[in-house]
Amino acid sequence: MKKFLKGPGFILLLTVLVVVIALSISPSSKPKELKYAELLEKIEQDQIAEIVTINNNVYGIFVDSANAQSFPKKYDFQSYIPSTSQFASDMAIIASVKTGKDVESITSKDYNIIWTPQPEPEISIWVSLIPWLFIIGIMVVMFVVYMRQNNAGGNKVMGFSKSRAVRYDNTQKKVTFADVAGAEEEKQELAEIVDFLKDKKKFEELGARIPKGVLLVGPPGTGKTYLAKAVAGEAGVPFLSISGSDFVEMFVGVGASRVRDLFQQAKKLLPCIIFVDEIDAV
């Protein structure tokens, strides 16, 4: 399931879902289109109950559906008229034939149709573009998320040769010699290492050299790692811990690259302690 949520199939499914939602909230399909001659014919046959004119467009409701519709009513048809004056003239002629009155004496009551002229509504172009902007926005977001997931995978590949050292510093629980049971001789021997880490200048003035490293030997479970943490805790310096097996990889050069990266990290944290566990694996 997790692979599906992160894969392209899920992105495609979301895209289809967004398009369906956007189309459902977009304006409905236009009503039936009537030619101008058909419009006049149906008016003459008393088949139209209501019409609304907006500039050169006519929207109307048939008599059959007018009684069945509830508010808000939907238009059954739309038609294009040459002009409002031409349409009014043709309406007057039809009403004159039906009523027997002169065309000049025809009023709106003689049309037998509810006619409501309306001005052209001012609809911003952005309003009509909202559904499509919504689709584009969602697709952009999904594309960005998908690319970030791919980049995250790429970063993992690029970070394959990076050091896997775990860093412990003073912000975490501090381990001291008091926490290490036994190993009294080892603590005494490591005391000079602690003093050097605390005050390096004092030893340098005396011309002393600190050992390049300390080898802790013993079977598993004897507290080698804990003792090394205690040295860092007593000195108050960062502690980098890594396993020797992390330097052994099937790809040539990866182990050496991790060693270099480890010491580059350590240089930024000077003074600090690097603890390599299970160094016999190298």
GUSELO-789215 format. One line per 10 residues: number of its first residue (from 1); their letters; for each residue x, y, z of N, C-alpha, C, O. Coordinates in steps of 0.2 Angstrom, whole numbers. Example, Ala and Ser with C-alpha at 12.3 -4.5 7.8 and 13.67 -1.06 7.14 Angstrom:
2
1	AS	66:-28:39:62:-22:39:66:-16:39:71:-17:42; 64:-11:35:68:-5:36:64:0:39:67:6:40
This chain:
282
1	MKKFLKGPGF	4:-6:0:0:0:0:4:6:0:3:11:-4; 10:6:4:14:12:4:17:13:-2:18:19:-5; 19:8:-6:23:9:-12:18:12:-17:20:16:-22; 11:10:-17:6:13:-21:5:20:-20:4:24:-25; 5:22:-14:4:29:-12:10:33:-14:9:39:-16; 16:31:-15:21:34:-17:23:34:-25:27:37:-27; 19:29:-28:21:28:-35:17:32:-40:12:36:-38; 18:32:-46:15:36:-51:7:34:-52:3:38:-54; 5:28:-50:-2:26:-51:-6:30:-46:-12:32:-48; -4:31:-40:-8:35:-36:-8:43:-38:-14:46:-37
11	ILLLTVLVVV	-3:45:-41:-3:52:-44:-8:52:-50:-12:57:-50; -8:47:-54:-13:47:-59:-20:47:-57:-25:50:-59; -21:42:-52:-28:42:-49:-30:48:-46:-36:50:-47; -26:52:-42:-28:59:-40:-29:64:-45:-34:68:-45; -25:63:-51:-27:68:-56:-34:67:-59:-37:71:-60; -35:60:-60:-42:59:-63:-47:61:-58:-53:64:-61; -46:60:-52:-51:62:-47:-52:70:-47:-58:72:-47; -47:73:-47:-47:81:-47:-51:83:-54:-55:88:-53; -49:80:-59:-53:82:-66:-60:81:-65:-64:85:-67; -62:75:-62:-69:73:-62:-73:78:-57:-78:81:-59
21	IALSISPSSK	-70:80:-52:-73:85:-47:-73:92:-50:-78:95:-50; -68:94:-54:-68:100:-57:-73:101:-62:-77:106:-63; -74:95:-66:-80:95:-71:-86:95:-68:-91:98:-71; -87:92:-62:-94:92:-59:-96:99:-56:-102:101:-56; -91:103:-54:-92:110:-52:-92:115:-57:-94:121:-56; -90:113:-63:-90:118:-69:-97:119:-71:-102:115:-70; -98:125:-75:-105:126:-77:-108:120:-81:-104:117:-85; -114:119:-81:-118:113:-84:-118:115:-91:-117:120:-94; -120:110:-95:-120:110:-102:-126:115:-104:-131:117:-101; -125:118:-110:-129:124:-113:-136:120:-114:-136:115:-116
31	PKELKYAELL	-142:124:-114:-148:122:-116:-149:121:-123:-144:123:-127; -154:118:-125:-155:116:-133:-155:123:-137:-158:128:-135; -152:122:-143:-151:128:-147:-157:128:-152:-158:123:-155; -160:134:-152:-166:135:-157:-164:140:-162:-161:145:-160; -166:139:-169:-165:144:-174:-170:149:-173:-175:148:-170; -168:155:-176:-173:161:-175:-180:159:-178:-185:161:-175; -180:156:-183:-187:154:-186:-190:149:-182:-197:150:-182; -187:144:-179:-190:140:-175:-193:143:-168:-198:141:-166; -189:148:-166:-191:152:-160:-198:155:-162:-203:155:-158; -198:159:-167:-204:162:-169:-210:158:-170:-216:159:-169
41	EKIEQDQIAE	-209:152:-173:-214:147:-174:-217:144:-168:-223:144:-167; -213:143:-163:-215:140:-156:-219:146:-152:-224:144:-149; -217:152:-153:-220:158:-150:-227:158:-153:-232:159:-150; -228:157:-160:-234:158:-163:-239:152:-161:-245:153:-161; -236:146:-160:-240:140:-158:-241:140:-150:-244:135:-148; -239:145:-147:-240:146:-139:-237:140:-135:-240:138:-131; -231:138:-138:-227:133:-134:-222:136:-129:-219:132:-126; -221:142:-129:-216:145:-125:-220:149:-119:-224:153:-121; -218:148:-113:-221:152:-107:-217:158:-105:-220:163:-104; -210:157:-105:-206:163:-102:-200:163:-107:-197:158:-109
51	IVTINNNVYG	-198:170:-108:-191:171:-111:-188:176:-108:-191:181:-105; -181:176:-108:-177:181:-106:-172:183:-111:-169:179:-114; -172:190:-113:-167:192:-118:-161:195:-115:-162:200:-110; -155:193:-117:-149:196:-114:-145:198:-121:-142:194:-124; -145:205:-122:-143:207:-129:-146:203:-135:-152:204:-135; -142:200:-138:-145:196:-144:-146:189:-143:-146:185:-147; -146:187:-136:-147:180:-134:-154:180:-131:-156:184:-127; -158:174:-133:-164:173:-129:-164:166:-126:-162:161:-129; -166:166:-120:-166:160:-116:-174:159:-114:-177:164:-111; -176:153:-114:-183:152:-113:-185:146:-110:-181:141:-109
61	IFVDSANAQS	-192:145:-108:-194:139:-105:-201:137:-108:-205:142:-110; -201:131:-110:-207:129:-114:-213:128:-109:-212:128:-103; -219:129:-112:-225:128:-108:-226:122:-104:-228:121:-98; -224:116:-107:-224:110:-104:-220:109:-98:-222:105:-93; -214:112:-98:-210:111:-92:-211:117:-87:-208:117:-82; -214:122:-89:-214:128:-85:-218:127:-78:-216:129:-73; -224:123:-79:-227:121:-73:-224:116:-68:-225:115:-62; -220:112:-72:-216:106:-68:-210:109:-64:-208:106:-60; -207:114:-67:-201:117:-64:-202:121:-57:-207:124:-56; -198:120:-53:-198:124:-46:-192:128:-46:-187:128:-50
71	FPKKYDFQSY	-192:133:-42:-187:138:-42:-180:135:-39:-181:131:-34; -175:137:-41:-173:141:-47:-175:137:-54:-173:131:-54; -178:140:-59:-180:137:-65:-174:137:-70:-170:141:-70; -174:131:-74:-168:130:-79:-171:132:-86:-177:130:-87; -167:135:-90:-170:136:-97:-169:130:-101:-165:126:-100; -175:129:-105:-175:124:-109:-172:125:-116:-170:120:-119; -171:131:-118:-168:132:-124:-165:139:-124:-166:143:-120; -161:140:-130:-158:147:-131:-158:148:-138:-157:143:-142; -158:154:-140:-158:156:-147:-155:163:-148:-154:167:-144; -152:164:-154:-149:170:-156:-154:174:-160:-156:172:-165
81	IPSTSQFASD	-155:180:-158:-159:185:-162:-155:190:-166:-150:192:-163; -158:193:-172:-154:198:-175:-153:204:-171:-147:207:-171; -158:206:-168:-157:212:-163:-164:212:-159:-169:209:-160; -163:216:-153:-169:216:-149:-175:220:-152:-181:218:-151; -174:225:-156:-179:229:-160:-182:224:-165:-188:224:-166; -178:220:-169:-181:216:-174:-185:210:-170:-191:208:-173; -183:208:-165:-187:203:-161:-193:206:-158:-199:202:-159; -193:212:-156:-199:215:-153:-204:216:-159:-210:215:-158; -202:218:-165:-206:219:-171:-209:213:-173:-215:213:-174; -206:207:-173:-208:201:-175:-214:198:-170:-219:195:-171
91	MAIIASVKTG	-212:199:-163:-217:198:-158:-223:202:-159:-229:199:-158; -223:208:-161:-229:212:-162:-233:210:-167:-239:210:-167; -230:207:-173:-233:205:-179:-237:199:-177:-243:198:-179; -234:194:-173:-237:188:-171:-243:189:-166:-248:186:-167; -242:194:-162:-248:196:-157:-253:199:-161:-259:198:-159; -252:203:-166:-257:206:-170:-261:201:-174:-267:202:-174; -258:196:-177:-262:191:-180:-266:187:-175:-272:186:-177; -264:186:-169:-268:182:-164:-274:186:-162:-279:184:-161; -273:193:-160:-278:197:-157:-282:201:-162:-287:203:-160; -280:202:-168:-283:206:-173:-282:213:-172:-286:217:-175
101	KDVESITSKD	-278:215:-168:-276:222:-167:-271:225:-172:-267:221:-175; -271:231:-172:-265:234:-176:-259:233:-173:-258:233:-166; -253:233:-177:-247:232:-174:-245:237:-169:-242:236:-164; -247:244:-171:-245:249:-167:-248:249:-160:-246:252:-155; -254:246:-159:-258:246:-153:-256:240:-149:-259:239:-143; -251:235:-151:-249:229:-147:-245:231:-141:-241:236:-142; -247:229:-135:-243:230:-129:-240:223:-127:-241:218:-130; -236:223:-122:-233:217:-119:-238:212:-117:-236:206:-117; -244:215:-115:-249:210:-112:-251:206:-118:-254:200:-116; -251:208:-124:-254:204:-129:-249:199:-132:-251:194:-136
111	YNIIWTPQPE	-243:198:-129:-238:193:-131:-240:186:-129:-238:181:-132; -244:186:-123:-245:180:-120:-239:176:-118:-239:170:-117; -234:180:-117:-227:177:-114:-224:181:-109:-225:187:-110; -221:178:-104:-218:183:-99:-211:184:-102:-207:180:-103; -210:190:-104:-204:192:-107:-200:197:-103:-202:202:-101; -194:195:-101:-190:199:-96:-183:201:-99:-179:197:-100; -182:207:-102:-176:209:-104:-171:210:-99:-173:213:-94; -165:208:-100:-160:209:-94:-153:211:-98:-152:210:-103; -149:215:-94:-143:217:-96:-138:212:-97:-139:207:-93; -133:212:-100:-127:207:-101:-124:207:-94:-121:212:-92
121	PEISIWVSLI	-124:201:-91:-120:201:-85:-113:201:-86:-110:199:-90; -110:205:-81:-102:206:-81:-99:200:-77:-98:200:-71; -97:195:-81:-93:190:-78:-86:190:-79:-83:191:-85; -82:190:-74:-75:191:-75:-72:184:-78:-75:179:-77; -67:185:-82:-64:180:-85:-61:175:-80:-60:169:-82; -59:177:-74:-56:173:-69:-61:168:-66:-60:163:-64; -68:171:-66:-73:166:-64:-74:160:-68:-74:155:-65; -74:161:-75:-74:156:-79:-68:151:-79:-69:145:-81; -63:154:-77:-56:150:-77:-55:146:-71:-50:142:-70; -59:148:-65:-58:145:-59:-58:137:-59:-53:134:-56
131	PWLFIIGIMV	-62:133:-62:-61:126:-62:-55:124:-65:-52:119:-63; -53:127:-71:-47:125:-74:-40:127:-70:-35:123:-70; -41:133:-67:-35:135:-63:-35:130:-57:-29:128:-54; -40:128:-54:-40:123:-49:-37:116:-51:-33:113:-47; -39:114:-57:-36:108:-60:-28:109:-60:-24:104:-58; -26:114:-63:-19:115:-65:-15:116:-58:-10:113:-57; -18:119:-53:-15:120:-46:-14:113:-43:-9:112:-40; -19:109:-43:-18:103:-40:-13:98:-44:-9:95:-40; -13:99:-50:-8:95:-54:-1:97:-53:4:93:-52; 0:104:-52:6:106:-50:9:104:-43:15:102:-43
141	VMFVVYMRQN	4:104:-39:6:102:-32:8:95:-32:13:93:-29; 4:90:-35:5:83:-36:12:82:-39:16:78:-37; 14:86:-44:20:85:-48:26:87:-43:31:84:-43; 25:92:-39:30:94:-35:31:89:-30:37:87:-28; 26:86:-27:27:81:-22:30:75:-25:34:72:-22; 28:73:-31:31:67:-34:38:68:-36:42:64:-35; 40:74:-38:47:76:-39:51:76:-33:57:74:-33; 48:78:-27:52:78:-21:53:71:-18:58:69:-16; 48:66:-20:49:59:-18:55:56:-22:59:53:-19; 55:58:-28:60:55:-33:67:58:-30:72:55:-30
151	NAGGNKVMGF	67:65:-29:74:68:-26:76:65:-20:82:64:-19; 71:63:-16:73:60:-9:76:53:-10:81:52:-7; 73:50:-15:77:43:-17:83:44:-20:88:40:-19; 84:50:-24:91:51:-27:96:53:-22:102:52:-22; 93:57:-17:98:59:-11:100:53:-7:106:53:-5; 96:48:-7:98:42:-3:104:38:-7:109:36:-4; 103:38:-14:108:35:-18:115:39:-18:120:37:-17; 114:46:-18:120:50:-18:123:50:-11:129:51:-10; 119:49:-6:122:48:1:125:41:3:127:40:9; 125:37:-2:127:30:-1:135:30:2:137:26:6
161	SKSRAVRYDN	139:35:-1:146:35:1:147:39:7:153:40:9; 142:42:10:143:46:16:144:42:22:141:36:23; 147:45:27:148:42:34:141:41:37:137:45:37; 141:35:40:135:33:44:136:34:52:132:31:56; 141:38:54:142:39:61:136:42:64:133:47:62; 135:40:70:130:43:75:133:47:80:138:46:83; 131:53:80:134:59:84:130:59:91:124:59:91; 134:59:96:131:61:103:135:67:105:141:68:105; 131:72:108:134:78:111:131:79:118:128:75:121; 133:85:120:131:87:127:123:88:128:121:89:134
171	TQKKVTFADV	120:89:122:112:90:123:109:83:125:103:83:127; 112:77:124:109:71:126:112:69:133:116:72:136; 109:63:135:111:61:142:119:60:142:121:56:138; 122:63:147:129:63:148:131:57:152:128:55:157; 136:53:149:139:47:152:146:49:155:150:52:152; 147:47:161:153:49:165:156:42:167:153:37:167; 162:43:170:165:37:173:161:34:179:162:28:180; 158:39:182:154:36:188:148:31:186:146:27:189; 146:32:179:141:27:177:144:21:174:140:16:173; 151:20:174:154:14:172:156:10:178:160:12:182
181	AGAEEEKQEL	153:4:178:155:0:184:161:-4:183:162:-7:178; 166:-4:188:172:-8:187:177:-4:183:177:2:182; 181:-8:179:186:-5:175:190:1:178:191:6:174; 192:0:184:196:6:187:202:7:184:204:13:183; 206:2:182:213:4:179:212:7:172:216:12:171; 207:5:169:206:8:162:204:15:163:206:20:159; 200:17:168:198:24:169:204:28:171:205:34:168; 208:25:175:214:29:177:219:31:170:222:36:170; 219:26:166:223:26:160:220:31:155:224:35:152; 214:32:155:210:36:151:209:43:154:207:48:150
191	AEIVDFLKDK	211:44:160:211:51:163:215:56:160:213:62:159; 221:54:157:225:59:154:222:61:147:223:67:145; 218:56:144:215:58:138:210:63:139:209:68:135; 206:62:145:201:67:147:204:74:148:202:79:146; 210:74:152:213:80:153:216:84:147:215:90:146; 218:80:142:220:83:136:215:86:132:215:92:129; 209:83:132:203:85:128:200:92:132:198:96:128; 201:92:138:199:98:142:204:104:141:201:110:140; 210:103:141:215:108:141:221:106:137:226:103:139; 220:107:130:225:104:125:232:108:126:237:106:125
201	KKFEELGARI	231:115:127:237:119:127:242:117:133:248:118:132; 239:115:139:244:113:144:249:108:142:255:108:144; 246:103:138:250:97:136:255:99:131:261:97:130; 253:104:126:257:106:121:263:110:123:268:110:120; 262:114:128:267:118:131:273:114:134:278:115:134; 271:108:137:275:103:140:279:99:134:283:95:136; 276:99:128:279:95:123:276:88:122:279:84:119; 271:87:126:268:80:126:264:79:119:261:84:116; 263:73:117:259:71:112:254:66:114:255:62:117; 248:68:111:242:63:113:243:57:108:244:58:103
211	PKGVLLVGPP	241:52:111:241:46:106:236:47:100:231:50:101; 237:44:95:233:45:89:226:41:90:221:42:87; 226:36:95:220:32:96:221:28:102:227:27:104; 216:25:104:216:20:110:213:14:108:207:14:105; 216:8:109:213:2:107:210:-1:113:213:-3:118; 203:-2:113:200:-6:118:198:-13:116:195:-14:111; 201:-17:120:200:-24:118:196:-28:123:197:-27:129; 192:-32:121:188:-36:126:182:-40:122:180:-37:117; 180:-45:125:174:-48:122:168:-44:122:167:-39:126; 163:-45:118:157:-41:118:153:-41:125:153:-46:128
221	GTGKTYLAKA	151:-35:126:147:-34:132:151:-32:138:148:-31:144; 158:-31:137:162:-29:143:162:-21:144:165:-19:149; 158:-17:140:157:-10:141:162:-6:137:164:0:139; 165:-8:131:170:-4:128:167:3:125:169:8:126; 161:2:122:157:8:119:155:12:125:156:19:124; 153:10:131:151:14:136:157:18:139:156:23:141; 162:14:139:168:18:142:171:23:138:173:29:140; 170:22:131:172:28:126:167:33:127:169:39:127; 161:32:128:156:37:129:157:41:135:157:47:136; 160:38:140:161:41:147:167:46:146:167:51:149
231	VAGEAGVPFL	172:44:142:178:48:141:175:55:138:177:60:140; 171:54:133:168:60:129:164:64:134:164:70:134; 160:61:139:156:64:144:160:68:149:158:73:151; 166:65:151:170:68:156:173:74:153:174:79:156; 175:74:147:179:79:143:174:84:140:176:90:139; 167:82:140:162:87:137:163:89:130:162:94:127; 165:83:126:166:84:119:161:80:115:159:75:118; 160:81:109:156:77:104:159:70:104:165:69:104; 154:65:102:156:58:102:153:55:96:147:55:95; 157:53:91:155:50:85:156:43:85:161:40:86
241	SISGSDFVEM	151:39:84:151:31:84:149:28:78:144:30:75; 153:24:75:152:20:69:154:13:70:159:12:74; 152:9:66:154:2:66:159:1:60:158:3:55; 164:-4:62:169:-5:56:166:-8:50:168:-8:45; 160:-12:51:157:-15:45:154:-10:40:153:-12:35; 153:-4:43:151:1:38:156:3:33:154:6:28; 162:2:34:167:3:30:169:-2:24:172:-1:20; 165:-8:25:166:-13:21:160:-14:16:155:-15:18; 161:-12:10:155:-13:5:158:-16:-1:164:-17:-3; 153:-19:-5:155:-23:-11:157:-18:-17:161:-20:-21
251	FVGVGASRVR	156:-12:-16:158:-7:-21:165:-4:-19:166:-2:-14; 169:-4:-24:176:-2:-23:176:6:-21:173:10:-25; 179:8:-16:180:15:-15:175:18:-10:176:23:-8; 169:14:-9:164:17:-4:167:17:3:165:22:6; 170:12:5:173:12:12:178:18:13:177:21:18; 182:19:8:187:24:9:183:31:9:185:36:13; 178:32:5:174:38:5:171:39:11:171:45:13; 168:34:14:165:35:21:170:37:26:169:41:31; 176:34:26:181:36:31:183:43:30:184:47:35; 184:46:24:186:53:23:180:57:25:181:62:28
261	DLFQQAKKLL	174:55:24:168:59:26:168:59:34:166:65:37; 169:54:37:169:54:44:174:59:47:172:62:52; 180:59:45:185:63:47:184:70:46:186:75:49; 180:72:40:178:78:38:173:81:43:173:87:45; 169:77:45:164:78:51:167:80:57:166:84:61; 172:75:59:176:76:65:180:83:66:180:86:71; 183:85:60:187:91:60:182:97:61:184:102:65; 176:97:59:171:102:61:169:102:68:167:108:71; 170:97:72:168:96:79:174:96:84:173:95:90; 180:98:81:186:97:86:185:102:92:182:107:92
271	PCIIFVDEID	187:99:98:190:92:99:184:87:100:178:89:102; 185:81:98:179:76:98:183:69:98:189:69:98; 178:64:99:181:57:99:177:53:94:171:54:93; 181:50:90:178:45:85:179:38:88:185:36:89; 173:35:89:173:28:91:171:23:85:166:23:83; 176:19:84:175:14:78:174:7:82:178:4:84; 168:5:82:166:-2:85:167:-8:80:167:-7:74; 169:-13:83:171:-19:79:176:-18:73:175:-19:67; 181:-14:75:186:-12:70:189:-18:67:193:-18:62; 189:-24:70:192:-30:67:189:-32:61:191:-36:57
281	AV	183:-29:59:179:-31:53:182:-28:47:181:-30:41; 187:-22:48:190:-19:42:196:-23:40:199:-21:35
